[in-house]
Amino acid sequence: MKKSNKIAVVGIGKWGKNLIRDFSKISNITKCSSTGDPNNIKWLKKNYPKIEYVAKLENIFSDPNIDAVIISTSIESHYTIAKKALESKKHVFVEKPISVNVTQANKLIKIAEKNNLLLFVGHVFLYNEIFQKIVNISKKEQIKFMNLKWNKFGTFDEDIFLNILSHDLSILLKLFQMPNKFNLINSFGFVSKCDFVNLFLEFKNTQCSIQLDRFSNENKKSVTIFTKKNAYIWDNTKLFKRCNKDKSFKLIFQSKMTPLENESKEFIKQLNNSKISNNSSQLAKDVIQLISQLK
């Protein structure tokens, strides 16, 4: 793939490093900025010496050669940085969630549309190859029930609804659009205000449950899908189907590319498309709208 797009990355934390790794393969990352952690700056200079580190974001926004800005910072800063990037006529890839409330999301979408800019939100699970398999299954077999479970230790410094639940809601809203009914069955906080979530949602023809636990001693995400005739389990990179004859689960697909690789390529593809689509940001706004009704 020709690296013709000039990109800047804001944020060199754990996920920011992953974004730099994958985007550097398909685009030309010219500048990076961060909060100034010396260890992250040292990492950047060691692994990507050609990328210029800049302390001030204005050095990115005012650079006419930069086509797009990748944002991987704290959730509370997404709106401010994305807004400045869009106002500077830069396309934007912002990690989920798009913002902390619907008002902010609407403002970002409005600026992007006014300037004919791509506003892409990083709901990475939508780019897992197995998710596309589930989309295809849903077209052939009506999904009756889905159960999404995620044990993920840590991330106590971020709101569990915005940081973790937003992933699962993006999956369900992409499949079924907005729910008709939803009920936060229970939630509990130990380290932070909320560390456990148990949620039920009812869509037009489908019921779904979500359980989140970020006080677990393991990191595991699994999705169980029940159709009228079959049952499937999405376990990380593998998709299993229940064999009705012997009641065992058989591996039917294993993804080859990482979701982030697919997501990065999709952003660059849309960036180079003559017709800008902000379907990603509209979905992200719906996720925030639903979260705001739950909290």
Order of alpha helices (4+ residues) and beta strands (2+ residues): beta-alpha-beta-alpha-beta-alpha-beta-alpha-beta-alpha-beta-alpha-beta-alpha-beta-beta-beta-beta-beta-beta-beta-alpha-alpha
